[in-house]
Amino acid sequence: MNTMYKIREIQQTNEKAIMAFNQADYQGAVECYNKALQLCNSLPENTAFDKAKFEAIVHSGLSAAFGRQKKHMESFAAANKALAFFEQKNNEELNDIDIGKYLVAQVNQGTAFAALGCLSASLEALHKAKEIFSNSKLDPVLNKQWLESVEGNILAVKTQIEKRRELQE
């Protein structure tokens, strides 16, 4: 298959994953994201396609789909794979979509930590998401709902920490 057609198929498969996710078909999203990763890995090494960035974007979506399925270890692992790429970049190298995927992975990591009982690590990850957002060029007015969601997650984790302390006393 021609490389150009394979790249198009990779992008279409990723778009199908996003559509499945938006329709609450999380298993369908996982399957499409995994297929997109397999196709990406089959590209020749010298292809003019940013495989590492694409894989990070796919892992970000994969972490969200796993999280919605309550598969927190898988969500955590996928988020970490995405973060490994994004943390090597600075915000100047990332466009708004990349920063959004970075934030999704960071929040999913924090959510997975909380679900797995690692509350202090969850707080750290969620605060880092707020910091990334604050240091980005994203418009806070347009992203008010996102910020409120992260702040709600932070409050929920702090509440869990307080309940743990009370039980230990």
C-alpha positions as CSV (number, residue, x, y, z in Angstrom):
1,M,0.0,0.0,0.0
2,N,1.2,3.5,-0.9
3,T,2.5,5.4,2.2
4,M,0.3,8.4,1.5
5,Y,-2.8,6.1,1.5
6,K,-1.6,4.4,4.7
7,I,-1.2,7.8,6.4
8,R,-4.7,8.8,5.3
9,E,-6.0,5.4,6.7
10,I,-4.2,6.1,10.0
11,Q,-5.8,9.5,10.3
12,Q,-9.3,8.2,9.3
13,T,-9.0,5.5,11.9
14,N,-8.1,8.0,14.5
15,E,-11.1,10.1,13.5
16,K,-13.3,7.0,13.8
17,A,-12.0,6.5,17.3
18,I,-12.8,10.1,18.3
19,M,-16.3,9.7,16.8
20,A,-16.8,6.4,18.7
21,F,-15.7,8.1,21.9
22,N,-18.0,11.1,21.4
23,Q,-20.9,8.6,20.9
24,A,-20.0,6.9,24.2
25,D,-18.8,3.8,22.4
26,Y,-15.7,3.5,24.5
27,Q,-14.8,0.0,23.5
28,G,-15.2,1.0,19.8
29,A,-12.9,3.9,20.5
30,V,-10.3,1.7,22.1
31,E,-10.4,-0.7,19.1
32,C,-10.0,2.2,16.6
33,Y,-7.2,3.8,18.6
34,N,-5.3,0.5,18.8
35,K,-5.8,-0.1,15.0
36,A,-4.4,3.5,14.4
37,L,-1.4,2.6,16.5
38,Q,-0.8,-0.6,14.6
39,L,-1.1,1.1,11.3
40,C,1.3,3.9,12.5
41,N,3.8,1.3,13.6
42,S,3.7,-0.3,10.1
43,L,4.9,2.9,8.4
44,P,8.5,2.8,7.1
45,E,11.0,4.6,9.4
46,N,11.9,7.3,6.8
47,T,8.3,8.4,6.4
48,A,7.7,12.2,6.6
49,F,5.0,11.7,9.3
50,D,5.5,12.6,13.0
51,K,4.9,9.2,14.4
52,A,5.9,10.1,17.9
53,K,3.4,13.0,18.1
54,F,0.6,11.0,16.5
55,E,1.2,8.1,18.9
56,A,1.1,10.6,21.9
57,I,-2.2,12.0,20.6
58,V,-3.7,8.5,20.2
59,H,-2.5,7.5,23.6
60,S,-4.1,10.5,25.1
61,G,-7.5,9.5,23.6
62,L,-6.9,5.9,24.5
63,S,-6.4,6.9,28.2
64,A,-9.7,8.8,28.1
65,A,-11.5,5.8,26.6
66,F,-10.0,3.4,29.1
67,G,-10.9,5.8,31.9
68,R,-14.5,5.9,30.9
69,Q,-14.5,2.1,31.0
70,K,-13.1,2.2,34.5
71,K,-10.0,0.4,33.3
72,H,-7.8,2.7,35.4
73,M,-4.4,0.8,35.0
74,E,-4.8,0.9,31.2
75,S,-5.8,4.5,31.4
76,F,-2.8,5.3,33.5
77,A,-0.4,3.5,31.2
78,A,-1.8,5.2,28.1
79,A,-1.7,8.6,29.7
80,N,1.9,8.0,30.7
81,K,2.9,7.1,27.1
82,A,1.3,10.4,25.9
83,L,2.9,12.4,28.7
84,A,6.4,11.0,27.8
85,F,6.1,12.8,24.5
86,F,4.4,16.0,25.6
87,E,6.7,16.6,28.6
88,Q,9.7,16.7,26.2
89,K,8.2,19.7,24.4
90,N,7.6,23.2,25.6
91,N,4.3,25.0,24.9
92,E,5.9,27.0,22.1
93,E,6.3,23.7,20.1
94,L,2.7,22.6,20.6
95,N,-0.4,23.9,18.9
96,D,-3.7,24.3,20.6
97,I,-4.8,20.7,19.7
98,D,-1.6,19.3,21.0
99,I,-1.9,21.2,24.3
100,G,-5.5,20.0,24.6
101,K,-4.3,16.4,24.2
102,Y,-1.5,17.0,26.7
103,L,-4.0,18.3,29.2
104,V,-6.3,15.3,28.6
105,A,-3.5,12.9,29.3
106,Q,-2.4,14.8,32.4
107,V,-6.0,14.9,33.8
108,N,-6.5,11.2,32.9
109,Q,-3.3,10.4,34.8
110,G,-4.6,12.3,37.8
111,T,-8.0,10.6,37.6
112,A,-6.4,7.1,37.3
113,F,-4.2,7.8,40.3
114,A,-7.3,8.8,42.3
115,A,-9.1,5.7,41.3
116,L,-6.1,3.5,42.2
117,G,-6.0,5.1,45.7
118,C,-2.8,7.2,45.0
119,L,-4.4,10.5,46.2
120,S,-1.3,12.6,46.7
121,A,0.0,11.6,43.2
122,S,-3.5,12.4,41.9
123,L,-3.4,15.9,43.4
124,E,0.1,16.5,42.0
125,A,-1.0,15.4,38.5
126,L,-4.2,17.6,38.6
127,H,-2.3,20.6,39.8
128,K,0.2,20.1,37.0
129,A,-2.7,20.1,34.5
130,K,-3.8,23.5,35.9
131,E,-0.2,24.7,35.6
132,I,0.1,23.5,32.0
133,F,-3.1,25.3,31.1
134,S,-2.0,28.5,32.9
135,N,1.3,28.5,31.0
136,S,-0.4,27.8,27.6
137,K,-1.8,30.1,25.0
138,L,-5.3,28.6,25.4
139,D,-8.1,31.1,26.1
140,P,-9.3,30.7,29.7
141,V,-12.7,32.1,28.8
142,L,-13.3,29.5,26.1
143,N,-12.0,26.8,28.4
144,K,-13.7,27.8,31.6
145,Q,-15.6,24.5,31.7
146,W,-12.4,22.5,31.5
147,L,-10.8,24.5,34.3
148,E,-13.9,24.1,36.5
149,S,-13.8,20.4,35.9
150,V,-10.1,20.1,36.9
151,E,-10.8,22.2,40.0
152,G,-13.7,20.0,40.8
153,N,-11.5,16.9,40.5
154,I,-8.9,18.6,42.8
155,L,-11.6,19.3,45.4
156,A,-12.9,15.7,45.2
157,V,-9.4,14.3,45.8
158,K,-8.8,16.7,48.7
159,T,-12.1,15.6,50.2
160,Q,-11.0,11.9,49.9
161,I,-7.7,12.8,51.6
162,E,-9.5,14.5,54.5
163,K,-11.8,11.5,54.9
164,R,-8.8,9.2,55.1
165,R,-7.2,11.4,57.8
166,E,-10.4,11.4,59.8
167,L,-10.6,7.6,59.6
168,Q,-7.0,7.3,60.8
169,E,-7.6,9.5,63.9
